[in-house]
C-alpha cells in the first residue's frame, strides 16, 4: 500500500504536483498523462527518490521523508533509459550489485543471480559487457537488476519508450508475471488494457481514476 496525502511538489516557482491525495493498493496500476503533466515526478515520490514540498508519502506505513533507505529496499524503480541504471561491467555483476546491501552468503548470492538471469533470459549473456547490449537486452538487464532483490513494489517510469514493439511486448509480458505490485507510468496506453486501475494526471492533478475501460478512452478523447 502506498498513500499520498495532500502532496505538492514545486520546482522553483512552478507547481508540478498540486495537492494530490490517493491510495494505491491494486496489484497493477497504470499512470498516464501528457508530457509535463507531472507523472514522472509522481513516480519518483513513490520510493523516496523525491520528497514532497507539502504533504506526505507513505509506503507500507513508512514515511519517505524519514525512512527512505528502508523504502528503497522494498520499492524497486525501473527507469526509462537503462543506461541511467546500469553501472557494472558485466551482466552478471550488474544483477549481483543489488544484492550487496542484503549481506547474503556468497553461495546464496550466486544462486539468486543464476535464478534471475534464467528468469529474464539473460543466462547466455552473463559474461557479456553490460554496456554493449542491445536496447532491449539492456532494459531486461535493468529489470533483472531490480527484481533480484525481490521488492514488494516495482515502479516503472516509461520503460518501453525507447524499445521497438517486439522488445516492448516482451518486457510487458515479463512485468505481467511479476508477483509484486506494479505501478507503471507510460505514454503507451495499449500496455494497460488488462491493468486493475489507471490514473490520469494532467496539470499536476489526478483528473481521472478508474478501470482502463473507462479512463483510457476518456483520456484519448482529450487528445483529439
N, C-alpha and C positions, 0 to 999 in steps of 0.2 A: 504494500500500500504506500502510495506517495500522496502527500497532501500539500497543496499550496493554499495559503491563507492571506488574502489581500496583498498579493505580491506585486510590486512595481520595480522596474529597472530603468535607470536613466543612463544614457551615455552623453556626458557633458550636459547640454541643455535640451536634449531630445529624449522624450519618453518612449522607450522601446516596448515595454510591457506595462500595462496600466490596470492595477487593482484586480488581479486575477485570483479567483478562489475556485479550486477544483480538486476533487479526489480521484485518484487513478488506481483502480483495483482490478480491472479486467485483465485477462491473460494477454491479449494483443490489442494495442491501441495505436491508431494512426493519427498523425498530426499533419495537416495540410494548410497551405496558405501561399499567398504571392511572395515574391522576393521582397525583403524588407518588412515583412509582416510581423516579425518577432519570433518565428518558430524555432530558429536555431538558438536564439537566446533562451527560449523556453527549455530547449533540450539541455543546455548547459547548466541550468538551475537544478536539474534532477539528480545530479551526482556531486554537486558542490563545486564544479569547475567555475561556477559563477555564483555569488550570493546576492540576494535581492537588496535593493536600497531600502525598501519598506516591506513589511510582512515577513512571513517565514515559509520555508520549505522543510517538510519533514518526510523522512524515508524510514518506514518501519519504526516510527516514534523517535528517530534520531534527527536532530536539527543540523542542517547543512552549515550553519554558522560555527558550530562548536564541535561537531562530530564528523568533519569532512573526511578524515582518513578512514574511519570505520565505514562510512557510507560508500566510499570508493572501493572498498573491499567487497561490497555487496552489489554495487551497481556498475556493470561494465559499460563502456562507451565506445561506439564504433563511428569513426569519422568518415566524412565524405571522401577525403583523399587519403588512401592508405599510406602514402609517402610521409604524411604527418604523424604516423603512428609506428611505423617500422623503424627500429633503430639498430638491431643486431646484425652481424654479418651474414649468418646463415638462417635458413628456415627453422631448423630445429632449435637453434639458440634463441630465436625470436619467440617461439612458443614457450620455451622454458623460462624466459625472462619474467613472465607474470607470476611464476611460482616461487620466486626467490623470497618475497616477503612472507610466504606461508611457512618457511623453515621446515620443509619436508626432508626426509631422508633421501639420499641420492637415488636409491633404488625406487622410491616412490615417485620422485620427480621424473625419472626416466620412463616409468610405466605410464604416468599421466601424459607425458609428451607423446609417447608412442600411440596411445589411445586417441589422443586429439588429432594427431597427424592423419591417422587412419580415418577418423570420423569425417574430416574435411578433405579427404582425397589428396593429401599432401605428402604421403609417405615417400613417394618416388622423388620428391623434391627436397628431402630432409637436409641434404648436404649442399644444396644449391645456394648461390648468393641470393639473399632475400631482396636485394636491390635490383637484380637483373630479371626478375619475374615479369610476366605479362601483367596488365592491369587487373584482369580477372583473378589471376593467381595471387596478386598482392592483396586484393580485398578478402580473398579466402584466408590468407595468412593473418591478416589483421583480425578477422573474425575468430580464427582459431586461437590467436594470442589472447583475446579477451575471454573466450569460453573455457580455456584450460583452467581458469581459476574457479569455474562453476559458480558464476554470480547468480544472485536471486533475481536480478532485473538487468535487462540489456536495453540501453538507449542507443538508437541508430539515427545519426544525423545525415540523411540523404546518401546512404552508402552505395546506391546503384546509379547515381547521377553520371559518373564517369565511365560506366560499363556499357558494353553493347548489349543487345537484347538477350542473347544466349547466356552471357555471364550474369546478367541481372536476374534472369529467371532462375538460374542455378542458385544464386545467393538467396533469393526469396524462398526457394524450396527448403534450403537448409534452415533458414530462420523460422519457417513454418513448423519445423520439427523440434525446435528448442523447447525444453521443459520450463524455462524461466519466463517471467513476464517480459514482454517486448513492447517498447514504446518506439514507434517508427515514424520519423519525420521524413517527408518525401514530397516531391512535385508529381511523382508518377502515381496518380490516383488508382490506376488499374491494379496496382500491387495490393490494394487494401480491400478488395471486394469481399474477402472472407474474414476480415478482422471483426473483432467483437464491438469495437467502438471507434468513431472517428471524430476528432476535434478539428474545427476550422478556426484559424487565427487570422485576424485582419486588423491592421492599425493598432496592434498591441493588445487586442482583446480577443477572448473566445467568443466568436459570433454564432457558432453552431456546434452542437454536441449531440451525437446520437449514433444510430446504426449507419453503416456505409450506404445502405439502400436509400436513406433519407438525406444524409449530409452531402454525399458526393455529387448527386445530380443538382442539388441546390447550389453547391459551390461552382460547378461547371456553368451553371446559368449566369453567374456573375461575370464570367469571362467572355461571354458573347456580346 
